[in-house]
Amino acid sequence: MWRMLTRMPGAVMLAVLLHVVLVLAIVFSELWQPESVKPSGEAAQLPTPNIEAESVSSEAIERQAERLREQRENRERERTEAEQAAEEAAATRRAEEARAQQLAELRQEREREAAEQAERLEELRKQQQAVEAEREQAQKEAEAARQAAAEAAKQREAEEKARQEAAEKARKEAEEKARREAEEKARKEAEEKARKEAEEKARREAEEKARQEAEEKARQEAEEQARKEAEEKARREAEEKARQEAEAKAAREQAEREAREQALSDQMAAEQQARAESDALSKWAAAIQSKVRDNWQRPRGARPGWTCTVTVKQDADGRVRNVNVERCDGDRLFERSVVQAIEAASPLPKPEIDSIFQEELRFNFKPE
């Protein structure tokens, strides 16, 4: 039953209204049943007709009052049940709206959220229109049923009145007047009660409509607030992301710039080191050549332009350990003079930069 109420509130309300109309029709049919009155002939045979008429009229009034009380209790019970059903439906609708709002707040993507939110609003509006249409249709059908029941009751009342007039022609004017006054009073009370009930129903419907409008306004305001908060959050996140990206880009550019500067500095330092080592190496080779040339003794028969390519091994202090002649243009005496000059130049000069020192040297000796 609860699942049907949440899924089809209009249909449930319509079914409740139809049951109420059916109960009212049954009550009216029971209320307006004619009293069993004996024929006038039998009434003429009774010795005390006045006392019996008065007793019958009192009993009819009491039964009618009892039926009115039962009708009032039934309508009150039905009204309470209808109000409970309406309150449960409203609570369900509020829970669904709260759940829809929570789901909308958890959306992460703003464009999809806006589209889905628009679709939900349109669906809610259509559902609201459908509910209103169902409610209006139910009200129309209930009003038609009430009118039909009233017409049937009036028709039965007219028939009953005709039968009572035919049966009560012989009754005294005072009894007829008392009966009519009692019926008129009961009718007025019933009409007054029906009018009050109609006014109460209209008041409840107006309050329900005002409550629904207030809830709809609050829901719209909450959705608008949620949308603004989502947009503000997205804007802050975009700004924060842009700031982080800008900082990361600046950091990368700074790191790249520092790396380029460091590479350039390292390259310049390496070039300077290479130039220094090259200069020191040239000076070292010239110093070795000069010292070997100073210790060289020209042998007999040596010709100008002779050269020797030798490999010299030395220790850390420059002392010559071994001399190996790889190629020589001169004779054996010239070759021997070169070896002796190198050995005589031991220890060889040291370079200005320790890093270029080599234990094995290869150079081309030229006497001139």
Secondary structure, 3 states (H helix, E strand, C coil): CHHHHHHCHHHHHHHHHHHHHHHHHHHHHHHCCCCCCCCHHHHHHCCCHHHHHHHHHHHHHHHHHHHHHHHHHHHHHHHHHHHHHHHHHHHHHHHHHHHHHHHHHCCCCHHHHHHHHHHHHHHHHHHHHHHHHHHHHHHHHHHHHHHHHHHHHHHHHHHHHHHHHHHCCCCCHHHHHHHHHHHHHHHHHHHHHHHHHHHHHHHHHHHHHHHHHHHHHHHHHHHHHHHHHHHHHHHHHHHHHHHHHHHHHHHHHHHHHHHHHHHHHHHHHHHHHHHHHHHHHHHHHHHHHHHHHHCCCCCCCCCCCCCEEEEEEECCCCCEEEEEEEEECCCHHHHHHHHHHHHHCCCCCCCCCHHHCCCEEEEEECCC
